[in-house]
Amino acid sequence: MKILSDEILSQFDTLFAEALAAGEPDRTAMTLATVGGEGQPSARIVLLKEHDAQGFVFYTHLDGRKGRELQATAKAALLFYWPRVREGVQVRIEGAVEVVSEAEADAYFASRPRGSQLGAWASHQSETLDARETFDARLAHYAEEFDGRDVPRPPRWTGFRVIPHAVEFWYAAQYRLHERWLYECDAQGQWAKRMLYP
């Protein structure tokens, strides 16, 4: 189902391509903001793995802090910052969150390097680790367990899709006289566009 307007997706794709051409270290890096049960915001960098008219996808453990918070609130915000694009560009995204399908998660997991696949099994993401040796031992255990065969996707490892209801394109300008365009989606799925003061 199409969520994003053609104009929004086209503008994002243009900037995404410019980020590659400009030599951004990792154009897929985005800040993911979530909110915990007591209203405490939390932010971290994750990597964009897919984007289309349905939204923006990244992968993680369901049981880590971000996974728990995303499941509890079903809301998130994303921020891309590409300082090498034009004079500096931000793309701010706010929206609802859904878990991707099993087929999507399986396909992406199968494409990951084997070391990353094993790490997904070995990690109790965000939980206390008594010593690095404990994690290394878990990693060795799963390397042995799956030796000679494909590593399956862990049952609690999957992807989330952020389905935008607001997207802002922020273009830096001299003297902080930035140009800002905000797109907002109403309850009927119609997008409206307005300019914001810097």
N, C-alpha and C positions, 0 to 999 in steps of 0.2 A: 504494500500500500504506500502510495506517495504521500509524504508529509511535507518536505521542504518544497518551496516554490522553485521554479526553474531559475529565476533571477538569483536567489540566495545560493543555490548549488553551483551555478555558473561562476558567481563571484568568489566563492570559496575555492573552487577548482582552479581559477585563475591565480589566486594568491598562493595556493598550495604548489602550483607549478613554478611560480616566481620564487618561492622559498627554496626549491631545489636548485634553480638556476643561480640564485644568489649565494649558494654555498652554506646555507644554514646547517649547523652541525647535525641536527635531527629535526626535520620539519614535522615529524609525527609526534614529537614530545608535546604533551598538553598537561596543564594543571587540572586535576580533578578535585573538586570541592564537594564534600558531603557534610551531613549534619548528624550528630549523635543524638541519643535519646534525651539528653538534658539540654539540647540546643547548642552544644559546643561544635563549632565548625572545625573541619579538618581538611587539609589540602596536601596533595602529593603529586608528583609527576607520573603519568602513565603514558603508554604509547598507543596512538591511533592505529588500528589494524584494518579498518574498513570504513568507508563513508559512502553514502548514496542518498537518494531522496527519502529513505526511511530514517536516517540518523547516523550517529557516530558510534563505532564499536571499539571496545577494548576488552582485554581478558584478565582474569584474576581468580583467586580462590574465593569461594562463597563464604568461608569461615573466617577470613581475615577481617580486620577492622573495616576497611572500605566495603567489603562484601556484605558484612552484617548491616552497616549503615544504609547501604543502597537497598537492601531487601526490606529494611524497616520503614524507610521513608518513600522509596520509589522516586526520588528526586535527586538531581545533581546539577552542577555547573561545570563547564569546561572553559579553559582559556588557552588559546594559542598565542605565543608572542614570537614574532619573527623580526628581530631588529635590523637584519640585513635587507629586508624587502622595502623598497621605496625609501622612506625616511624612518621606517619602523611601523609595523602593523600588529594590531591585536584583533583576534576574533573571539568574542565572548558568546557563550552558548549556555542557555538555561533550559531545562526540560524535565520530562518524566523519564523513568528508567524501566527497561524490561530486560529479562534474561533472554539471550539468543536461543535459537532452537538447538536441540541436541545435534542435529546434522551439521549446523554451522560450527558449533564448538568442536565436534570431532574432526571436521575438515581442517580447521585452523590448527588444532593441536597436532595433527599428523604432519603439518608443514613446518613445525618448529624443529630447531636443532635437537639432537638426541640429548645433549647435556641439559638443555632447558626442560625437556620432557621429564628427565629424571629428577631435576630440581623441583618440579611441581609435585612429584610424589614425596620427596624427602622433606619438604618444608611444611611446618605448621605455621602458616603465615601470620605474622604479628604476635605470636605467642612468645613467652619468655624462653630464651635459649640459655642453658646453663654454661655451655662451652662450645666453641666452634667444632671441637672434636666430635661432639654428639651429632651435629649436623653432617659432618664428613662421614661418620659411620653410617648414618641413615642413607646418605647418597651412595655409599659403597654397597649397602644392602640391596637397594633397588637396582643398581647397575648389575649386580649378580642375579637378582630375581628375573630381570628381563633380558638377560644375556642371550644373544642369538635370536631374538624375536622383536617385533615391533612393540613399542611402549604404548599401552592404551591410555586414554585420557582418564585422569583421576575423577571419581564420581562427583567430587565437590569443587571441581575446577571448570570454569565456563566463562562466557562472555556476557557483557552488559551492553545494551544499546541505549544511548541517550537520544530521546525523541524530542527535538527542540520545540519550544513554544516562544522562544525569544532568541534572536541572533543579532549581535552588534558587530559591525565592522568599524574599527577605530584606526584612523590614519594619522600618524604623527606629523606635526608641522612646527616650524620655527616659532619660538616664543610661547610654546605650548598652546598654539592656536589650532588645535587638532580638529580634524573632520570626523564626525561620528554619524553613522547611519544605523538606526535600530529597526529591525523587522520584528513584528509581534503577530502571533497567530491567535485568532479568537476561537470561541467554543465551536463554531461551525467549520473550522479549518481554513478560514480565509486569512491571508497575510496582509498586513498593513505596514507601510514604511514611513518613517519620519526621521528628520535630522535632529540631533541633540546639540546643545551648547557644548563647547569644549570642557 
